[in-house]
């Protein structure tokens, strides 16, 4: 049992909504997990304005409560443990550089840092 802000939840699992390959895979993950709470990056979705409305409609259809991580008080955050998914979800990213522009010192450092992750 989990109590947050006066509301009780049978499941203590919080499921993030980022990095899913499709809305359908997010729906399936929520259904399979039995979670009652999903976390959302409100800044990301608010910045999209009208384009984020489809996302919010999807979240509403899941029947879960939405919890932005920033809304938790420090003492409540210590109650949670973050665990990686097995198998891990991966997403391919690319860095595109222009040939006609020289690299700044900051960009060279970013490329160097990315190289250490590969």
MOPAC internal coordinates of N, CA, C and O (Angstrom, degrees):
PM7 1SCF
backbone

  N    0.0000 0     0.00 0     0.00 0    0    0    0
  C    1.4460 1     0.00 0     0.00 0    1    0    0
  C    1.5324 1   108.34 1     0.00 0    2    1    0
  O    1.2310 1   121.03 1   -43.92 1    3    2    1
  N    1.3067 1   115.63 1   136.08 1    3    2    1
  C    1.4610 1   122.17 1   179.02 1    5    3    2
  C    1.5167 1   108.71 1  -125.44 1    6    5    3
  O    1.2310 1   120.27 1   -51.98 1    7    6    5
  N    1.3307 1   117.09 1   128.02 1    7    6    5
  C    1.4616 1   121.84 1   176.73 1    9    7    6
  C    1.5119 1   109.38 1  -112.55 1   10    9    7
  O    1.2310 1   120.59 1   -58.04 1   11   10    9
  N    1.3329 1   116.47 1   121.96 1   11   10    9
  C    1.4602 1   122.63 1   176.92 1   13   11   10
  C    1.5193 1   108.94 1  -133.05 1   14   13   11
  O    1.2310 1   121.08 1   -56.36 1   15   14   13
  N    1.3269 1   115.53 1   123.64 1   15   14   13
  C    1.4581 1   120.88 1   175.49 1   17   15   14
  C    1.5228 1   113.04 1    51.65 1   18   17   15
  O    1.2310 1   121.06 1  -139.68 1   19   18   17
  N    1.3244 1   115.58 1    40.32 1   19   18   17
  C    1.4468 1   120.18 1   175.56 1   21   19   18
  C    1.5195 1   115.20 1    81.35 1   22   21   19
  O    1.2310 1   120.14 1  -175.07 1   23   22   21
  N    1.3127 1   117.35 1     4.93 1   23   22   21
  C    1.4644 1   120.35 1   178.22 1   25   23   22
  C    1.5262 1   108.30 1  -115.72 1   26   25   23
  O    1.2310 1   120.40 1   -42.98 1   27   26   25
  N    1.3302 1   116.83 1   137.02 1   27   26   25
  C    1.4624 1   121.76 1  -179.12 1   29   27   26
  C    1.5178 1   110.49 1  -101.73 1   30   29   27
  O    1.2310 1   121.18 1   -39.57 1   31   30   29
  N    1.3405 1   115.34 1   140.43 1   31   30   29
  C    1.4629 1   122.58 1   178.76 1   33   31   30
  C    1.5212 1   108.45 1  -125.47 1   34   33   31
  O    1.2310 1   120.58 1   -43.91 1   35   34   33
  N    1.3341 1   116.50 1   136.09 1   35   34   33
  C    1.4629 1   120.89 1   179.63 1   37   35   34
  C    1.5262 1   110.73 1   -70.72 1   38   37   35
  O    1.2310 1   120.35 1   144.94 1   39   38   37
  N    1.3303 1   116.94 1   -35.06 1   39   38   37
  C    1.4684 1   121.31 1  -179.31 1   41   39   38
  C    1.5226 1   109.94 1   -99.42 1   42   41   39
  O    1.2310 1   120.17 1   -39.82 1   43   42   41
  N    1.3220 1   117.28 1   140.18 1   43   42   41
  C    1.4571 1   121.69 1   176.53 1   45   43   42
  C    1.5248 1   111.51 1   -95.36 1   46   45   43
  O    1.2310 1   120.03 1  -174.71 1   47   46   45
  N    1.3219 1   117.55 1     5.29 1   47   46   45
  C    1.4539 1   122.14 1  -178.74 1   49   47   46
  C    1.5238 1   110.83 1   -83.16 1   50   49   47
  O    1.2310 1   120.51 1   -52.39 1   51   50   49
  N    1.3268 1   116.63 1   127.61 1   51   50   49
  C    1.4599 1   123.40 1   172.03 1   53   51   50
  C    1.5126 1   106.94 1  -109.70 1   54   53   51
  O    1.2310 1   119.68 1   -50.46 1   55   54   53
  N    1.3177 1   118.21 1   129.54 1   55   54   53
  C    1.4542 1   121.90 1  -176.05 1   57   55   54
  C    1.5212 1   109.80 1  -114.57 1   58   57   55
  O    1.2310 1   120.45 1   -53.35 1   59   58   57
  N    1.3274 1   116.75 1   126.65 1   59   58   57
  C    1.4606 1   121.50 1   176.59 1   61   59   58
  C    1.5161 1   110.66 1   -74.50 1   62   61   59
  O    1.2310 1   120.50 1   -28.06 1   63   62   61
  N    1.3404 1   116.65 1   151.94 1   63   62   61
  C    1.4611 1   120.97 1  -177.15 1   65   63   62
  C    1.5267 1   112.76 1  -104.31 1   66   65   63
  O    1.2310 1   119.29 1   179.56 1   67   66   65
  N    1.3075 1   118.96 1    -0.44 1   67   66   65
  C    1.4722 1   121.35 1  -177.99 1   69   67   66
  C    1.5288 1   111.07 1   -85.51 1   70   69   67
  O    1.2310 1   120.98 1   -21.15 1   71   70   69
  N    1.3119 1   115.73 1   158.85 1   71   70   69
  C    1.4633 1   124.65 1   170.20 1   73   71   70
  C    1.5203 1   115.41 1    74.32 1   74   73   71
  O    1.2310 1   118.99 1  -169.17 1   75   74   73
  N    1.3108 1   119.53 1    10.83 1   75   74   73
  C    1.4584 1   119.58 1   175.95 1   77   75   74
  C    1.5227 1   109.13 1   -81.02 1   78   77   75
  O    1.2310 1   119.63 1   -40.11 1   79   78   77
  N    1.3230 1   118.31 1   139.89 1   79   78   77
  C    1.4674 1   120.17 1  -176.59 1   81   79   78
  C    1.5265 1   113.67 1   -68.46 1   82   81   79
  O    1.2310 1   120.09 1   158.38 1   83   82   81
  N    1.3425 1   117.43 1   -21.62 1   83   82   81
  C    1.4559 1   119.56 1  -179.91 1   85   83   82
  C    1.5287 1   109.16 1  -156.94 1   86   85   83
  O    1.2310 1   120.08 1   -21.02 1   87   86   85
  N    1.3344 1   117.46 1   158.98 1   87   86   85
  C    1.4680 1   119.89 1   175.42 1   89   87   86
  C    1.5348 1   111.98 1   -58.70 1   90   89   87
  O    1.2310 1   120.68 1   144.46 1   91   90   89
  N    1.3243 1   116.31 1   -35.54 1   91   90   89
  C    1.4596 1   119.62 1   179.94 1   93   91   90
  C    1.5317 1   111.72 1   -64.14 1   94   93   91
  O    1.2310 1   120.24 1   140.40 1   95   94   93
  N    1.3390 1   117.15 1   -39.60 1   95   94   93
  C    1.4689 1   119.33 1   179.33 1   97   95   94
  C    1.5300 1   110.65 1   -68.34 1   98   97   95
  O    1.2310 1   120.02 1   147.33 1   99   98   97
  N    1.3313 1   117.56 1   -32.67 1   99   98   97
  C    1.4671 1   120.44 1   174.66 1  101   99   98
  C    1.5200 1   110.07 1   -64.66 1  102  101   99
  O    1.2310 1   120.26 1   133.82 1  103  102  101
  N    1.3310 1   117.11 1   -46.18 1  103  102  101
  C    1.4725 1   120.83 1   178.03 1  105  103  102
  C    1.5221 1   110.97 1   -57.05 1  106  105  103
  O    1.2310 1   120.71 1   134.28 1  107  106  105
  N    1.3335 1   116.24 1   -45.72 1  107  106  105
  C    1.4661 1   120.40 1  -178.99 1  109  107  106
  C    1.5251 1   111.42 1   -63.45 1  110  109  107
  O    1.2310 1   120.43 1   139.87 1  111  110  109
  N    1.3372 1   116.79 1   -40.13 1  111  110  109
  C    1.4696 1   120.36 1  -179.70 1  113  111  110
  C    1.5256 1   110.88 1   -65.23 1  114  113  111
  O    1.2310 1   120.47 1   137.29 1  115  114  113
  N    1.3193 1   116.70 1   -42.71 1  115  114  113
  C    1.4683 1   120.03 1   179.14 1  117  115  114
  C    1.5223 1   110.15 1   -63.59 1  118  117  115
  O    1.2310 1   120.52 1   134.98 1  119  118  117
  N    1.3170 1   116.62 1   -45.02 1  119  118  117
  C    1.4641 1   120.55 1  -179.56 1  121  119  118
  C    1.5276 1   111.23 1   -63.27 1  122  121  119
  O    1.2310 1   120.55 1   133.83 1  123  122  121
  N    1.3243 1   116.55 1   -46.17 1  123  122  121
  C    1.4721 1   120.69 1  -178.03 1  125  123  122
  C    1.5217 1   112.38 1   -66.30 1  126  125  123
  O    1.2310 1   120.16 1   145.99 1  127  126  125
  N    1.3316 1   117.30 1   -34.01 1  127  126  125
  C    1.4643 1   120.71 1  -176.16 1  129  127  126
  C    1.5186 1   112.80 1   -77.86 1  130  129  127
  O    1.2310 1   120.31 1   152.36 1  131  130  129
  N    1.3321 1   117.01 1   -27.64 1  131  130  129
  C    1.4598 1   119.68 1  -176.67 1  133  131  130
  C    1.5190 1   113.23 1    75.19 1  134  133  131
  O    1.2310 1   120.18 1  -167.18 1  135  134  133
  N    1.3251 1   117.27 1    12.82 1  135  134  133
  C    1.4601 1   120.18 1  -179.08 1  137  135  134
  C    1.5258 1   110.87 1   -66.96 1  138  137  135
  O    1.2310 1   121.25 1   -27.44 1  139  138  137
  N    1.3163 1   115.22 1   152.56 1  139  138  137
  C    1.4625 1   121.29 1   176.14 1  141  139  138
  C    1.5208 1   111.07 1  -109.98 1  142  141  139
  O    1.2310 1   120.52 1   174.16 1  143  142  141
  N    1.3371 1   116.62 1    -5.84 1  143  142  141
  C    1.4649 1   121.35 1  -176.29 1  145  143  142
  C    1.5227 1   109.32 1  -132.69 1  146  145  143
  O    1.2310 1   120.34 1   -49.87 1  147  146  145
  N    1.3210 1   116.96 1   130.13 1  147  146  145
  C    1.4574 1   121.52 1   172.22 1  149  147  146
  C    1.5200 1   108.42 1  -117.60 1  150  149  147
  O    1.2310 1   120.89 1   -34.27 1  151  150  149
  N    1.3312 1   115.89 1   145.73 1  151  150  149
  C    1.4593 1   120.40 1   177.79 1  153  151  150
  C    1.5187 1   108.51 1  -101.31 1  154  153  151
  O    1.2310 1   121.13 1   -34.18 1  155  154  153
  N    1.3247 1   115.44 1   145.82 1  155  154  153
  C    1.4568 1   122.04 1  -175.42 1  157  155  154
  C    1.5153 1   109.06 1  -138.69 1  158  157  155
  O    1.2310 1   120.70 1   -39.56 1  159  158  157
  N    1.3241 1   116.26 1   140.44 1  159  158  157
  C    1.4606 1   121.04 1   172.44 1  161  159  158
  C    1.5214 1   107.10 1   -81.03 1  162  161  159
  O    1.2310 1   120.51 1   -82.78 1  163  162  161
  N    1.3118 1   116.64 1    97.22 1  163  162  161
  C    1.4626 1   120.68 1  -176.32 1  165  163  162
  C    1.5146 1   111.87 1   -64.72 1  166  165  163
  O    1.2310 1   120.13 1   145.23 1  167  166  165
  N    1.3148 1   117.35 1   -34.77 1  167  166  165
  C    1.4628 1   120.10 1   179.53 1  169  167  166
  C    1.5190 1   110.32 1   -61.70 1  170  169  167
  O    1.2310 1   120.46 1   135.42 1  171  170  169
  N    1.3385 1   116.73 1   -44.58 1  171  170  169
  C    1.4655 1   121.09 1  -179.67 1  173  171  170
  C    1.5231 1   110.90 1   -61.82 1  174  173  171
  O    1.2310 1   120.41 1   132.07 1  175  174  173
  N    1.3160 1   116.82 1   -47.93 1  175  174  173
  C    1.4568 1   119.84 1  -176.06 1  177  175  174
  C    1.5241 1   112.12 1   -74.46 1  178  177  175
  O    1.2310 1   119.53 1   147.47 1  179  178  177
  N    1.3295 1   118.51 1   -32.53 1  179  178  177
  C    1.4580 1   120.56 1   177.50 1  181  179  178
  C    1.5193 1   110.69 1   -67.69 1  182  181  179
  O    1.2310 1   120.36 1   145.39 1  183  182  181
  N    1.3207 1   116.92 1   -34.61 1  183  182  181
  C    1.4554 1   121.15 1  -178.38 1  185  183  182
  C    1.5215 1   111.58 1   -66.84 1  186  185  183
  O    1.2310 1   120.33 1   155.81 1  187  186  185
  N    1.3064 1   116.97 1   -24.19 1  187  186  185
  C    1.4651 1   120.36 1  -178.39 1  189  187  186
  C    1.5237 1   112.70 1   -81.51 1  190  189  187
  O    1.2310 1   120.28 1   171.51 1  191  190  189
  N    1.3140 1   117.07 1    -8.49 1  191  190  189
  C    1.4662 1   122.79 1   179.41 1  193  191  190
  C    1.5278 1   111.19 1    50.55 1  194  193  191
  O    1.2310 1   120.02 1    61.22 1  195  194  193
  N    1.3077 1   117.56 1  -118.78 1  195  194  193
  C    1.4654 1   120.72 1  -173.97 1  197  195  194
  C    1.5177 1   113.17 1   -67.26 1  198  197  195
  O    1.2310 1   119.83 1   151.18 1  199  198  197
  N    1.3440 1   117.93 1   -28.82 1  199  198  197
  C    1.4616 1   118.87 1  -178.75 1  201  199  198
  C    1.5177 1   111.21 1   -68.72 1  202  201  199
  O    1.2310 1   119.75 1   158.13 1  203  202  201
  N    1.3357 1   118.07 1   -21.87 1  203  202  201
  C    1.4549 1   121.64 1   178.90 1  205  203  202
  C    1.5186 1   113.31 1   -80.01 1  206  205  203
  O    1.2310 1   119.72 1   172.65 1  207  206  205
  N    1.3439 1   118.14 1    -7.35 1  207  206  205
  C    1.4606 1   120.73 1  -177.06 1  209  207  206
  C    1.5240 1   111.92 1   -63.05 1  210  209  207
  O    1.2310 1   119.97 1   143.96 1  211  210  209
  N    1.3253 1   117.66 1   -36.04 1  211  210  209
  C    1.4602 1   120.43 1   177.10 1  213  211  210
  C    1.5138 1   111.53 1   -63.74 1  214  213  211
  O    1.2310 1   120.98 1   142.52 1  215  214  213
  N    1.3344 1   115.74 1   -37.48 1  215  214  213
  C    1.4659 1   120.90 1   177.34 1  217  215  214
  C    1.5241 1   110.03 1   -63.18 1  218  217  215
  O    1.2310 1   120.62 1   134.10 1  219  218  217
  N    1.3315 1   116.42 1   -45.90 1  219  218  217
  C    1.4676 1   119.68 1  -178.56 1  221  219  218
  C    1.5251 1   110.74 1   -66.26 1  222  221  219
  O    1.2310 1   120.10 1   144.87 1  223  222  221
  N    1.3228 1   117.41 1   -35.13 1  223  222  221
  C    1.4647 1   120.11 1   176.31 1  225  223  222
  C    1.5340 1   110.13 1   -63.48 1  226  225  223
  O    1.2310 1   120.66 1   139.56 1  227  226  225
  N    1.3296 1   116.34 1   -40.44 1  227  226  225
  C    1.4635 1   120.95 1   177.13 1  229  227  226
  C    1.5254 1   110.34 1   -61.57 1  230  229  227
  O    1.2310 1   120.24 1   133.22 1  231  230  229
  N    1.3246 1   117.15 1   -46.78 1  231  230  229
  C    1.4731 1   121.81 1  -179.30 1  233  231  230
  C    1.5290 1   110.35 1   -61.67 1  234  233  231
  O    1.2310 1   120.62 1   136.14 1  235  234  233
  N    1.3288 1   116.42 1   -43.86 1  235  234  233
  C    1.4699 1   119.30 1   178.21 1  237  235  234
  C    1.5192 1   111.29 1   -59.37 1  238  237  235
  O    1.2310 1   120.20 1   140.51 1  239  238  237
  N    1.3192 1   117.22 1   -39.49 1  239  238  237
  C    1.4530 1   121.90 1  -179.18 1  241  239  238
  C    1.5190 1   114.11 1   -67.27 1  242  241  239
  O    1.2310 1   120.24 1   162.95 1  243  242  241
  N    1.3267 1   117.15 1   -17.05 1  243  242  241
  C    1.4675 1   120.60 1  -179.73 1  245  243  242
  C    1.5284 1   111.92 1   -77.04 1  246  245  243
  O    1.2310 1   120.41 1   158.75 1  247  246  245
  N    1.3316 1   116.83 1   -21.25 1  247  246  245
  C    1.4553 1   119.79 1  -179.64 1  249  247  246
  C    1.5113 1   113.96 1    73.84 1  250  249  247
  O    1.2310 1   120.18 1  -155.73 1  251  250  249
  N    1.3293 1   117.27 1    24.27 1  251  250  249
  C    1.4598 1   122.18 1  -179.25 1  253  251  250
  C    1.5254 1   110.52 1  -109.28 1  254  253  251
  O    1.2310 1   121.06 1   -21.55 1  255  254  253
  N    1.3056 1   115.58 1   158.45 1  255  254  253
  C    1.4532 1   120.53 1   170.69 1  257  255  254
  C    1.5216 1   108.53 1   -78.84 1  258  257  255
  O    1.2310 1   120.50 1   -30.64 1  259  258  257
  N    1.3330 1   116.66 1   149.36 1  259  258  257
  C    1.4611 1   122.02 1   179.14 1  261  259  258
  C    1.5197 1   107.81 1  -107.07 1  262  261  259
  O    1.2310 1   120.89 1   -48.51 1  263  262  261
  N    1.3222 1   115.90 1   131.49 1  263  262  261
  C    1.4557 1   120.67 1  -178.25 1  265  263  262
  C    1.5201 1   110.36 1  -131.20 1  266  265  263
  O    1.2310 1   119.80 1   -70.94 1  267  266  265
  N    1.3332 1   117.98 1   109.06 1  267  266  265
  C    1.4681 1   118.34 1   171.89 1  269  267  266
  C    1.5309 1   108.48 1   -74.22 1  270  269  267
  O    1.2310 1   120.33 1   -44.85 1  271  270  269
  N    1.3221 1   116.98 1   135.15 1  271  270  269
  C    1.4645 1   120.45 1  -177.11 1  273  271  270
  C    1.5173 1   111.50 1   -57.95 1  274  273  271
  O    1.2310 1   120.76 1   144.76 1  275  274  273
  N    1.3181 1   116.16 1   -35.24 1  275  274  273
  C    1.4637 1   119.57 1  -177.64 1  277  275  274
  C    1.5267 1   111.98 1   -63.95 1  278  277  275
  O    1.2310 1   119.76 1   162.30 1  279  278  277
  N    1.3235 1   118.05 1   -17.70 1  279  278  277
  C    1.4576 1   120.60 1  -177.77 1  281  279  278
  C    1.5282 1   112.86 1   -78.47 1  282  281  279
  O    1.2310 1   120.23 1   165.74 1  283  282  281
  N    1.3131 1   117.17 1   -14.26 1  283  282  281
  C    1.4671 1   119.81 1   179.93 1  285  283  282
  C    1.5188 1   111.07 1   -78.76 1  286  285  283
  O    1.2310 1   120.87 1   -42.70 1  287  286  285
  N    1.2970 1   115.94 1   137.30 1  287  286  285
  C    1.4594 1   120.42 1   174.57 1  289  287  286
  C    1.5313 1   108.31 1   -71.73 1  290  289  287
  O    1.2310 1   120.55 1   -24.29 1  291  290  289
  N    1.3239 1   116.54 1   155.71 1  291  290  289
  C    1.4699 1   121.63 1  -175.26 1  293  291  290
  C    1.5277 1   111.56 1   -53.39 1  294  293  291
  O    1.2310 1   119.66 1   136.60 1  295  294  293
  N    1.3079 1   118.25 1   -43.40 1  295  294  293
  C    1.4658 1   119.75 1  -178.01 1  297  295  294
  C    1.5231 1   111.72 1   -66.90 1  298  297  295
  O    1.2310 1   119.85 1   150.41 1  299  298  297
  N    1.3324 1   117.89 1   -29.59 1  299  298  297
  C    1.4586 1   120.73 1   177.48 1  301  299  298
  C    1.5247 1   111.19 1   -74.21 1  302  301  299
  O    1.2310 1   120.34 1   146.18 1  303  302  301
  N    1.3262 1   116.95 1   -33.82 1  303  302  301
  C    1.4587 1   120.42 1   179.53 1  305  303  302
  C    1.5160 1   110.89 1   -62.90 1  306  305  303
  O    1.2310 1   120.16 1   147.36 1  307  306  305
  N    1.3141 1   117.30 1   -32.64 1  307  306  305
  C    1.4678 1   120.64 1  -179.74 1  309  307  306
  C    1.5295 1   111.96 1   -69.07 1  310  309  307
  O    1.2310 1   119.78 1   163.76 1  311  310  309
  N    1.3222 1   118.03 1   -16.24 1  311  310  309
  C    1.4595 1   121.22 1   179.67 1  313  311  310
  C    1.5233 1   112.24 1   -77.88 1  314  313  311
  O    1.2310 1   119.99 1   166.23 1  315  314  313
  N    1.3244 1   117.62 1   -13.77 1  315  314  313
  C    1.4520 1   121.10 1  -174.19 1  317  315  314
  C    1.5152 1   111.53 1  -102.24 1  318  317  315
  O    1.2310 1   121.20 1   -33.20 1  319  318  317
  N    1.3096 1   115.30 1   146.80 1  319  318  317
  C    1.4521 1   122.63 1   175.80 1  321  319  318
  C    1.5263 1   107.05 1  -119.71 1  322  321  319
  O    1.2310 1   120.56 1   -49.25 1  323  322  321
  N    1.3293 1   116.53 1   130.75 1  323  322  321
  C    1.4586 1   121.30 1   179.17 1  325  323  322
  C    1.5177 1   107.95 1   -96.18 1  326  325  323
  O    1.2310 1   120.58 1   -51.66 1  327  326  325
  N    1.3115 1   116.50 1   128.34 1  327  326  325
  C    1.4668 1   121.87 1   179.02 1  329  327  326
  C    1.5201 1   108.66 1  -124.99 1  330  329  327
  O    1.2310 1   121.01 1   -38.20 1  331  330  329
  N    1.3155 1   115.67 1   141.80 1  331  330  329
  C    1.4588 1   120.94 1   178.29 1  333  331  330
  C    1.5127 1   110.26 1   -73.63 1  334  333  331
  O    1.2310 1   121.31 1   -30.29 1  335  334  333
  N    1.3202 1   115.10 1   149.71 1  335  334  333
  C    1.4621 1   120.45 1   176.99 1  337  335  334
  C    1.5186 1   110.30 1   -75.68 1  338  337  335
  O    1.2310 1   120.91 1   -34.31 1  339  338  337
  N    1.3011 1   115.87 1   145.69 1  339  338  337
  C    1.4579 1   121.98 1   174.69 1  341  339  338
  C    1.5119 1   107.71 1  -123.68 1  342  341  339
  O    1.2310 1   117.18 1   -60.90 1  343  342  341
  N    1.2784 1   122.97 1   119.10 1  343  342  341
  C    1.4657 1   125.86 1    -3.77 1  345  343  342
  C    1.5303 1   110.65 1   -73.25 1  346  345  343
  O    1.2310 1   121.14 1   -24.75 1  347  346  345
  N    1.3135 1   115.42 1   155.25 1  347  346  345
  C    1.4622 1   121.07 1  -179.24 1  349  347  346
  C    1.5192 1   110.54 1   -67.66 1  350  349  347
  O    1.2310 1   121.07 1   -32.51 1  351  350  349
  N    1.3178 1   115.56 1   147.49 1  351  350  349
  C    1.4589 1   121.03 1   174.80 1  353  351  350
  C    1.5247 1   107.98 1   -91.47 1  354  353  351
  O    1.2310 1   120.66 1   -44.62 1  355  354  353
  N    1.3133 1   116.34 1   135.38 1  355  354  353
  C    1.4579 1   120.63 1  -179.86 1  357  355  354
  C    1.5074 1   110.35 1  -121.84 1  358  357  355
  O    1.2310 1   121.45 1   -26.55 1  359  358  357
  N    1.3128 1   114.83 1   153.45 1  359  358  357
  C    1.4530 1   121.47 1   178.47 1  361  359  358
  C    1.5129 1   107.85 1  -140.49 1  362  361  359
  O    1.2310 1   120.01 1   -51.62 1  363  362  361
  N    1.3439 1   117.59 1   128.38 1  363  362  361
  C    1.4562 1   121.13 1   179.73 1  365  363  362
  C    1.5205 1   109.86 1   -79.03 1  366  365  363
  O    1.2310 1   121.03 1   -46.49 1  367  366  365
  N    1.3103 1   115.64 1   133.51 1  367  366  365
  C    1.4604 1   122.66 1   176.92 1  369  367  366
  C    1.5179 1   108.87 1  -122.15 1  370  369  367
  O    1.2310 1   120.38 1   -23.88 1  371  370  369
  N    1.3121 1   116.87 1   156.12 1  371  370  369
  C    1.4616 1   121.15 1   179.22 1  373  371  370
  C    1.5210 1   109.03 1  -135.29 1  374  373  371
  O    1.2310 1   121.10 1   -29.54 1  375  374  373
  N    1.2913 1   115.50 1   150.46 1  375  374  373
  C    1.4611 1   122.22 1   175.98 1  377  375  374
  C    1.5181 1   106.86 1  -117.77 1  378  377  375
  O    1.2310 1   120.55 1   -58.81 1  379  378  377
  N    1.3039 1   116.55 1   121.19 1  379  378  377
  C    1.4643 1   121.52 1  -178.34 1  381  379  378
  C    1.5197 1   108.02 1  -107.99 1  382  381  379
  O    1.2310 1   121.09 1   -53.49 1  383  382  381
  N    1.3421 1   115.51 1   126.51 1  383  382  381
  C    1.4661 1   121.38 1   179.75 1  385  383  382
  C    1.5182 1   109.83 1  -117.39 1  386  385  383
  O    1.2310 1   120.95 1   -36.57 1  387  386  385
  N    1.3112 1   115.78 1   143.43 1  387  386  385
  C    1.4634 1   119.87 1   178.15 1  389  387  386
  C    1.5233 1   109.37 1   -87.21 1  390  389  387
  O    1.2310 1   120.59 1   -41.73 1  391  390  389
  N    1.3159 1   116.47 1   138.27 1  391  390  389
  C    1.4642 1   121.08 1   179.32 1  393  391  390
  C    1.5232 1   112.29 1   -73.45 1  394  393  391
  O    1.2310 1   120.56 1   153.36 1  395  394  393
  N    1.3149 1   116.53 1   -26.64 1  395  394  393
  C    1.4603 1   119.85 1  -175.59 1  397  395  394
  C    1.5317 1   113.65 1   -89.29 1  398  397  395
  O    1.2310 1   119.91 1  -177.58 1  399  398  397
  N    1.3330 1   117.78 1     2.42 1  399  398  397
  C    1.4659 1   121.85 1   179.74 1  401  399  398
  C    1.5252 1   109.59 1  -119.96 1  402  401  399
  O    1.2310 1   120.11 1   -49.26 1  403  402  401
  N    1.3155 1   117.40 1   130.74 1  403  402  401
  C    1.4666 1   119.21 1   177.47 1  405  403  402
  C    1.5437 1   110.84 1   -72.47 1  406  405  403
  O    1.2310 1   120.91 1   -29.63 1  407  406  405
  N    1.3241 1   115.86 1   150.37 1  407  406  405
  C    1.4604 1   120.71 1   178.42 1  409  407  406
  C    1.5254 1   109.81 1   -76.36 1  410  409  407
  O    1.2310 1   120.74 1   -46.35 1  411  410  409
  N    1.3136 1   116.19 1   133.65 1  411  410  409
  C    1.4602 1   120.35 1   174.86 1  413  411  410
  C    1.5258 1   108.30 1   -78.97 1  414  413  411
  O    1.2310 1   121.09 1   -15.08 1  415  414  413
  N    1.3211 1   115.52 1   164.92 1  415  414  413
  C    1.4666 1   120.10 1   178.77 1  417  415  414
  C    1.5298 1   110.37 1   -60.18 1  418  417  415
  O    1.2310 1   120.38 1   139.34 1  419  418  417
  N    1.3373 1   116.88 1   -40.66 1  419  418  417
  C    1.4609 1   121.08 1   179.78 1  421  419  418
  C    1.5203 1   112.07 1   -63.13 1  422  421  419
  O    1.2310 1   120.64 1   137.15 1  423  422  421
  N    1.3337 1   116.38 1   -42.85 1  423  422  421
  C    1.4644 1   119.94 1   179.76 1  425  423  422
  C    1.5295 1   111.10 1   -67.50 1  426  425  423
  O    1.2310 1   120.32 1   142.88 1  427  426  425
  N    1.3298 1   117.00 1   -37.12 1  427  426  425
  C    1.4725 1   119.29 1   176.01 1  429  427  426
  C    1.5240 1   110.67 1   -60.75 1  430  429  427
  O    1.2310 1   120.22 1   141.76 1  431  430  429
  N    1.3290 1   117.19 1   -38.24 1  431  430  429
  C    1.4677 1   121.26 1   178.35 1  433  431  430
  C    1.5260 1   111.35 1   -67.17 1  434  433  431
  O    1.2310 1   120.58 1   141.30 1  435  434  433
  N    1.3293 1   116.49 1   -38.70 1  435  434  433
  C    1.4680 1   120.24 1   177.85 1  437  435  434
  C    1.5257 1   110.04 1   -63.09 1  438  437  435
  O    1.2310 1   120.48 1   134.42 1  439  438  437
  N    1.3379 1   116.68 1   -45.58 1  439  438  437
  C    1.4652 1   120.76 1   178.90 1  441  439  438
  C    1.5157 1   110.76 1   -61.68 1  442  441  439
  O    1.2310 1   120.68 1   139.32 1  443  442  441
  N    1.3180 1   116.31 1   -40.68 1  443  442  441
  C    1.4709 1   120.92 1   178.19 1  445  443  442
  C    1.5299 1   110.29 1   -62.91 1  446  445  443
  O    1.2310 1   120.11 1   137.57 1  447  446  445
  N    1.3242 1   117.40 1   -42.43 1  447  446  445
  C    1.4737 1   121.42 1  -179.48 1  449  447  446
  C    1.5311 1   110.04 1   -66.42 1  450  449  447
  O    1.2310 1   120.26 1   139.85 1  451  450  449
  N    1.3254 1   117.11 1   -40.15 1  451  450  449
  C    1.4737 1   120.22 1   177.66 1  453  451  450
  C    1.5193 1   110.21 1   -62.28 1  454  453  451
  O    1.2310 1   120.67 1   140.84 1  455  454  453
  N    1.3298 1   116.33 1   -39.16 1  455  454  453
  C    1.4707 1   120.52 1   178.96 1  457  455  454
  C    1.5142 1   112.86 1   -59.69 1  458  457  455
  O    1.2310 1   120.13 1   149.56 1  459  458  457
  N    1.3227 1   117.37 1   -30.44 1  459  458  457
  C    1.4687 1   119.84 1   179.85 1  461  459  458
  C    1.5357 1   111.79 1   -75.18 1  462  461  459
  O    1.2310 1   120.44 1   161.17 1  463  462  461
  N    1.3311 1   116.77 1   -18.83 1  463  462  461
  C    1.4727 1   120.81 1  -179.26 1  465  463  462
  C    1.5112 1   113.00 1   -85.17 1  466  465  463
  O    1.2310 1   120.53 1   160.63 1  467  466  465
  N    1.3119 1   116.59 1   -19.37 1  467  466  465
  C    1.4618 1   121.36 1  -175.01 1  469  467  466
  C    1.5075 1   110.54 1   -83.77 1  470  469  467
  O    1.2310 1   120.10 1   180.00 1  471  470  469

